């Protein structure tokens, strides 16, 4: 049992060391990916002219 505890502590220490050496790590979730996705998207009003339904008249 004590080997599991020592192994967990060693694994956690190595993980923290690697994260600290890799530079700034953002643990804030997916907000960075959402900003990147919406940055290049056109505004919704410019996507379709007003008054059109998208249906083709025969």
Order of alpha helices (4+ residues) and beta strands (2+ residues): alpha-alpha-alpha
